[in-house]
Amino acid sequence: MTVYGIVSDVASRFIREVLPSLLMKTAHRPTLYRIQSILARLVNGDRVTAGIMADVLEVSRRTVARDIDYLINVLHVPIAYDRRRNTYILDGQVPILFSLNPVVLESTTPASEEIEVTIAIDDDLARYFSVIAVHPTQRVSTHPNGEHTMQMRIRVDDTTVYWILGFGDRMRVIKPEYLRDRVLEMAQSILTEQSEQGGQA
């Protein structure tokens, strides 16, 4: 199995077994998953109602209503209800929702230093990150060979590594090399831990 085949396998386990508890799983879908799904539909101009999203996300209408309220009042996403079309819509620019600017990896880069990170992403993520910003320095590029990359100048720690792992084989670190190695190391660590826990069950 290739390095990124291992990462992909670990990432799928991470998303299925670990991430839901980290993201305060509610009903059948983790909170962050629901928030991102609602926001993605709004960005794409798809119809968004409590009923539609409840069916899509397999949760109650009340849960969707809470998620939309959270988007509006906590994340300050400019969402309005269009009564004529009977759907929620974006009524302004989507703000930067998640700052990838945590404490850096120990003994890797100075605490004050931000580094240039280049990540290969698939077609869907390229479309998503073209309209959703995770960092002020974010740049999405499409290359002549059809591949997409996202570049950011950020501080890097394990939060960044977990964020990358959460996208599975849809995201692959190109540089810096130590971040790519750290993603693999963390993925292998998660796989080992989950395998051991599975054996004890």
C-alpha atoms as one frame of an Amber mdcrd trajectory, in Angstrom:
protein
   0.000   0.000   0.000   1.308   3.475  -0.821   1.960   6.138   1.807  -1.178
   8.029   0.875  -3.115   4.801   0.614  -2.285   4.313   4.292  -3.261   7.908
   5.043  -6.535   7.452   3.166  -7.339   4.283   5.100  -6.508   5.946   8.403
  -8.433   9.062   7.491 -11.544   7.042   6.751 -11.242   5.385  10.164 -10.550
   8.775  11.746 -13.676  10.292  10.200 -15.797   7.251  11.046 -14.574   6.489
  14.578 -12.648   9.430  16.064 -13.799  12.709  14.541 -17.485  12.420  15.533
 -16.619  12.420  19.237 -14.210  15.322  18.787 -16.894  17.341  17.039 -19.643
  16.715  19.615 -21.729  14.277  17.634 -25.439  15.117  17.642 -28.028  12.655
  16.314 -26.610  11.008  13.147 -24.266  13.735  11.877 -21.415  15.610  13.635
 -22.019  19.314  14.219 -19.176  20.497  11.976 -20.337  18.209   9.169 -23.834
  19.710   9.339 -22.557  23.285   9.467 -20.312  22.711   6.454 -23.090  20.974
   4.512 -25.545  23.817   5.077 -22.933  26.416   4.183 -21.860  24.539   1.033
 -25.470  24.439  -0.220 -25.882  28.150   0.476 -22.669  28.947  -1.405 -23.807
  26.821  -4.367 -27.173  28.592  -4.451 -29.072  25.381  -3.681 -32.391  25.522
  -1.864 -31.958  25.412   1.910 -34.847  24.883   4.310 -35.098  23.150   7.672
 -37.077  20.345   6.051 -34.672  19.782   3.163 -31.580  19.825   5.364 -33.225
  17.601   7.978 -33.779  14.961   5.281 -30.290  15.353   3.812 -28.494  15.264
   7.178 -30.818  12.716   8.823 -31.520  14.957  11.818 -34.551  16.832  13.131
 -35.754  20.203  11.837 -35.048  21.626  15.277 -31.392  20.555  14.973 -31.116
  22.243  11.569 -32.750  25.389  12.968 -30.135  25.449  15.747 -27.352  24.995
  13.192 -28.628  27.897  11.081 -28.981  30.039  14.192 -25.377  29.155  15.088
 -24.191  30.143  11.599 -25.981  33.497  11.853 -25.411  34.511  15.475 -22.094
  32.869  16.374 -20.188  32.567  13.090 -21.806  35.749  11.709 -22.547  34.280
   8.301 -24.895  36.703   6.460 -27.863  34.369   5.978 -31.328  35.709   5.195
 -34.641  34.038   4.477 -36.086  34.700   1.016 -39.850  34.378   1.530 -40.549
  34.662  -2.181 -38.426  31.612  -3.006 -39.025  29.920   0.374 -35.324  29.304
   1.039 -32.408  30.602   3.075 -29.845  32.533   1.021 -26.464  34.161   1.499
 -26.896  37.910   1.853 -23.259  38.955   1.749 -19.696  37.675   1.800 -18.923
  34.556   3.809 -16.497  35.441   6.621 -13.359  33.511   7.476 -14.764  30.775
   9.680 -11.787  28.811  10.920  -8.361  30.224  11.695  -5.502  27.812  11.082
  -3.114  29.791  13.249  -2.335  27.666  16.334   0.844  26.984  18.286   3.516
  25.433  16.090   5.042  21.986  16.298   7.683  21.815  18.990  11.273  21.998
  17.712  10.117  22.521  14.138   9.697  26.229  13.545   9.976  29.231  15.893
   6.693  30.077  17.644   6.389  33.399  15.819   7.137  31.996  12.352   4.520
  31.260   9.730   5.421  28.922   6.898   4.192  28.430   3.352   2.064  25.293
   3.113   1.061  23.804  -0.250  -1.673  21.179  -0.379  -3.032  19.274  -3.384
  -6.846  19.128  -3.365  -9.488  17.453  -5.523 -12.011  19.171  -7.820 -14.773
  19.452  -5.212 -12.468  20.928  -2.584 -11.075  23.375  -5.140 -14.599  24.667
  -5.771 -15.354  24.742  -2.046 -12.198  26.566  -0.978 -12.556  29.046  -3.839
 -15.504  30.530  -1.957 -14.893  29.441   1.648 -11.839  30.912   3.371 -10.099
  29.059   6.181  -7.225  31.540   6.393  -6.591  35.114   5.113  -3.563  34.015
   3.062  -5.393  31.158   1.329  -4.894  30.863  -2.455  -6.429  28.187  -4.664
  -4.771  27.492  -8.018  -5.590  25.248 -10.970  -2.567  24.088 -12.926  -2.252
  23.279 -16.674  -2.360  19.536 -15.914  -5.748  20.018 -14.217  -4.480  19.560
 -10.668  -5.540  21.973  -7.936  -3.488  23.277  -5.040  -4.195  25.436  -2.023
  -1.458  27.541  -0.494  -1.485  29.271   2.879   1.103  30.935   5.069   0.331
  29.590   8.534   1.716  28.320  11.799   1.498  24.559  11.987   0.655  22.199
  14.832  -1.268  18.967  15.385  -4.571  20.803  14.901  -3.490  21.444  11.309
  -2.512  17.800  10.919  -5.920  16.588  12.153  -7.638  19.083   9.839  -5.761
  17.649   6.853  -6.450  14.052   7.915 -10.151  14.857   8.117 -10.286  15.227
   4.330  -8.808  11.783   3.689  -7.365  11.206   0.201  -9.032  14.391  -1.085
  -6.167  16.442   0.369  -2.426  15.748   0.184   0.449  17.810   1.587   3.016
  18.813  -1.016   5.204  20.981   1.201   6.768  21.410   3.678   8.138  17.893
   3.892   8.042  17.783   7.700   4.286  18.478   7.663   3.758  15.682   5.132
   5.765  13.344   7.387   3.805  14.467  10.446   0.487  13.705   8.705   1.702
  10.169   7.948   3.050   9.727  11.477  -0.227  10.868  13.031  -2.250   8.699
  10.649  -0.216   5.622  11.540  -0.557   6.452  15.245  -4.358   6.689  14.943
  -4.496   3.423  13.003  -2.381   1.641  15.637  -4.457   3.009  18.511  -7.762
   2.121  16.865  -6.519  -1.379  16.020  -5.432  -1.947  19.633  -8.749  -0.671
  20.979 -10.601  -2.871  18.510  -8.661  -5.896  19.727  -9.564  -5.147  23.346
 -13.292  -4.818  22.606
